[in-house]
Amino acid sequence: MTAKQPAATLLNDVRGCTLCAAHLPLGPKPILQWHPAARILIAGQAPGRKAHDAGVPFADASGERLRQWLGLTAEQFYNPQLVAILPMGFCFPGTGKSGDLPPRPECAPAWRQTLLKPLKQLQLTVVIGQYAQAYHLPTAKSSVTDTVASWQDYWPDIIPLPHPSPRNNIWLKRNPWFAEQLLPKLQARVKQVLLLKLQ
């Protein structure tokens, strides 16, 4: 974004992107939430089918769980001046044998730095899943579990999380420290970042 390219123009450019059209089973439909004033960035994987259908990021059970993890209401979560939501791939990539396919690799090189650079008010980045962690955390561990278990290494500016999908219910049961230790700290950090805007 430059002085000659206002935020609304950049967002329209991204939403009009057709770079990966030939590889998308439902066609291009970039889904993101972004404003230069955002104070929290949620860096995820790619929108799921429900998010694609709704045209809204995290419009599913994963979104409900993520908002609970963060301690945010839906109104707060979907306020672009508070929360930016930039998945590694902006379009639904399709479904494979064990879930959704990985984010399309063309998306991040085309748009990510252009969208991240204007986020001058950013104070907290929540990094969800292996693809986002590989991009945002150069020192990410070999597995999502190990990276999330090392969350204190990135505190307080970056917090790695597993995906909030119901598919991870078994993971959550096997790793009770996540809910007992990390989530209370995360919720306190979110409140600290938003300050009076949460009230």
N, C-alpha and C positions, 0 to 999 in steps of 0.2 A: 504494500500500500504506500503510495506517495502522496504529496500534497495535492497532486492533480487527480488522484484516485481515492475518493472518499470511501469510508467503510461500506456504505450501502452498495456502491458500485462493485467493490471487491466481492462482497457476499453474493451479489447477483451473478458475477462472473463464475464463481465456484458452483453455484446452483445450476448454471447453464452448461457445465462441463459434460462433454461426451467422450472423453479420452478413452474410456474402457468399454464403450458401448458394445463392441463386438463380442465381449466376454461376459456380459451380464445377462442372465436368463430373463430378467424382468425389465431390462433396459435401464438406462441411467436415471437416477433420481437421488442426487446428492443430499444427504441428510446431516445437518450439523447445526450448532447453535454458537453464535459468535458475536462479540462486540468488543471494541478496544478497551472498554472500561472494566471488563471481567476481572475478578480477583481470584477465582478458582478455575483451573483448567481440568477437565476430565478427558484424559487421553485413553480412548478405548480401542476396540478392534474394528468392527464394521457393524452397521445396523442389521438387525435381524429382519425376518419377514414381516412381523407385526409393525415394527418401526417403519419399514418401507411402505406398508399399506396405509399407515396413519400419517406418514410424512413428518413424524416427530421422533426425535432420538429417545431411546429407552422407553418406548411406549409398550411396555410388557411387564411381566413379572420380574425380570431382571432390574428394570427401572425402579419398581417399588422397593425391592430389596436394597438397591444402591442408595436410594433416598433415606432409607432407614439407617444404613451404615453411616451416612454422612450427617444424619440428624437434620435434614432439610425437608421442608414441606414441598409439595409439588409446585406451589407458586414461587418459592425461592429457587428451586432447582431449575425451573424453566424461565427464569429471569436472565436474559443474556448479559445484562450489565453486572450480574453477580457471578454467573457460571457460564463458561465457554465449554462446549462439548465438541471435541474434534477427534473422531475416530481415525484410525490409520487408513481406512478406506471409507469414503463417504457414501458408497452405494452398496446395497445388498448384493453379496457376491454369489449367492446361490447356496444350495445345500449339498453336502457330500454324504458319505456313508456313516460318519460319526458326528454329524452336526453341520453347522454352517461352514462353508469354505473359508480359507484365509482371506484377509483383505487383499484387494487387487494391488499389485506392487507398483503400478504406475501412479497411484494417487499421491502418496507422500512426497515423492520428488517434485511433483508438479505444483503442489499447493502448500505443503506443511510450513515451510519456513516463511512463506509470504503471509500466512495467517498468524504464526507465532510471534513474529517480530513486532507487530503493533501492540501486543499485550503488555504494555508498560506497567500496569497496575497489578499484574499477577503476583500472588504471594504463595499460592499452593497449587501443586500439580498432582493429581490423583491418576496413577498409571495402572491401567487394568489389562491384565493378560500378557501373554508372551510377546506378541508382536509390538505392542506399545512399549513394553519394558525393554525390549531389544533396541528400540529407537531412542528412548528417552534416558535410559540408564546404561551408560557404557560399561559399568561394572556389574551389570546384572548377572545373577548366578545361572547355573546350568538349567535350573527348573524354576517354574513360577513359585512353587512351594518354598524353595530356598531363598528366592529373592524376597518374597513377602516376609519370611521369617527373619530376614535381615533388615527389616524396615527402619530400624533405628540408625542404620548407616546413612540413610537418606534424609532423615528427620532434620528440620521441620518443614523444609521447602517441597519435598517430594515424598509421596507415600504410595508404595506399590500395593496393589490389591489383586486377589484372584477375581475371576469373572463372577458377577453376582447371579449368574444363571442358576435355575433349579437343578441343572445338571451337576452342579458342584455341591449338592447337599451332602454327599458322602464325604467330600473333602472337608467340609465344615465340621462334620462330626469327628473326623479323624484329627482335626487340628483345633481343639477347643481354645488354645491360647489366642487364636485370632479374635474371637468374640470377647474373651476375658481381658486381654491385654491391649491389643491394637485398636479395636473399635472405640473404647472410651477415650483414648488419646486422640484418635482421628476426629471424633465429634467435638472434643474440646478445642482442637486446632481449628476446625471449621468455624466455630463460634468466635474464636479469637480473630480470625481473618476477616470475618464479616462485621465484627464489632456491633455497633448499634443498628446496622442494616438488618440484622436478624430480628429485631424487636418490632 
